[in-house]
């Protein structure tokens, strides 16, 4: 079952809403850095990832739901990419704080 290039598959509206919410929050932080909000977003994404991993395990081992598992993998791929973007935003914020004022 292909997953890596399987981007044309339908994703739940709830997950699309969550993606949009997280992306908008990230863009807002890029415009106006907020360390507390960055950590809050990171925590939300990490918690969602933990729940998604547990769901994936259940879908594969207990239910044999390979289509559902593929959707879970796509969700996890998004979350991993989003966490990398959050890390990058945090590093940019730290670099801006460390650079000398001119």
C-alpha positions as CSV (number, residue, x, y, z in Angstrom):
1,X,0.0,0.0,0.0
2,X,1.6,3.3,-1.1
3,X,1.6,6.1,1.3
4,X,4.5,8.5,0.4
5,X,3.1,9.8,-2.8
6,X,-0.6,9.3,-1.8
7,X,-1.5,12.9,-1.4
8,X,-4.7,12.8,-3.4
9,X,-6.5,10.9,-0.7
10,X,-9.3,12.5,1.2
11,X,-8.5,13.8,4.7
12,X,-11.1,14.5,7.3
13,X,-12.5,18.0,7.5
14,X,-11.5,18.1,11.2
15,X,-7.9,17.4,10.4
16,X,-7.9,19.9,7.6
17,X,-9.3,22.5,10.0
18,X,-6.6,21.7,12.5
19,X,-3.9,22.0,9.8
20,X,-5.3,25.4,8.8
21,X,-5.4,26.6,12.5
22,X,-1.9,25.5,13.1
23,X,-0.6,27.0,9.9
24,X,-2.3,30.3,10.7
25,X,-0.8,30.3,14.2
26,X,2.7,29.6,12.8
27,X,2.4,32.4,10.3
28,X,1.2,34.8,13.1
29,X,4.2,33.8,15.1
30,X,6.6,34.5,12.3
31,X,5.2,38.0,12.1
32,X,5.1,38.5,15.9
33,X,7.3,36.0,17.7
34,X,5.7,34.6,20.8
35,X,7.8,32.0,22.7
36,X,4.9,30.9,24.9
37,X,2.6,30.3,21.9
38,X,5.4,28.4,20.1
39,X,5.7,26.0,23.0
40,X,2.0,25.7,23.3
41,X,1.7,24.8,19.6
42,X,4.6,22.4,19.9
43,X,2.9,20.7,22.8
44,X,-0.4,20.4,20.9
45,X,1.3,18.9,17.9
46,X,3.4,16.4,20.0
47,X,0.3,15.3,21.9
48,X,-1.7,14.9,18.7
49,X,1.2,12.8,17.3
50,X,1.2,10.6,20.4
51,X,-2.5,10.0,20.0
52,X,-2.2,9.4,16.3
53,X,0.6,6.8,16.9
54,X,-1.6,5.0,19.4
55,X,-4.5,5.0,16.8
56,X,-2.1,3.7,14.1
57,X,-1.0,0.9,16.3
58,X,-4.6,-0.1,17.0
59,X,-5.6,0.2,13.4
60,X,-2.7,-2.1,12.3
61,X,-2.5,-4.6,15.1
62,X,-6.0,-4.9,16.5
63,X,-8.3,-3.9,13.6
64,X,-6.3,-4.7,10.5
65,X,-7.5,-1.4,9.1
66,X,-4.8,-0.7,6.5
67,X,-6.7,2.2,4.8
68,X,-7.2,3.9,8.2
69,X,-3.6,3.2,9.0
70,X,-2.5,4.9,5.7
71,X,-4.5,7.9,6.7
72,X,-2.8,7.9,10.1
73,X,0.6,7.8,8.4
74,X,-0.4,10.8,6.2
75,X,-1.4,12.7,9.4
76,X,1.8,11.8,11.1
77,X,3.8,13.0,8.0
78,X,2.1,16.4,8.2
79,X,2.7,16.6,12.0
80,X,6.4,15.7,11.6
81,X,6.8,18.4,9.0
82,X,4.9,20.9,11.1
83,X,7.1,20.1,14.1
84,X,10.2,20.7,12.0
85,X,8.7,24.1,10.9
86,X,8.1,25.0,14.5
87,X,11.7,24.1,15.4
88,X,12.9,26.3,12.6
89,X,10.7,29.2,13.7
90,X,12.1,28.8,17.2
91,X,15.6,28.7,16.0
92,X,15.0,31.9,13.9
93,X,13.6,33.6,17.0
94,X,16.6,32.7,19.0
95,X,18.9,33.9,16.2
96,X,17.1,37.2,16.0
97,X,17.4,37.6,19.8
98,X,21.2,36.8,19.8
99,X,22.1,39.1,16.9
100,X,23.5,42.4,18.0
101,X,21.4,45.5,17.6
102,X,22.7,48.0,15.1
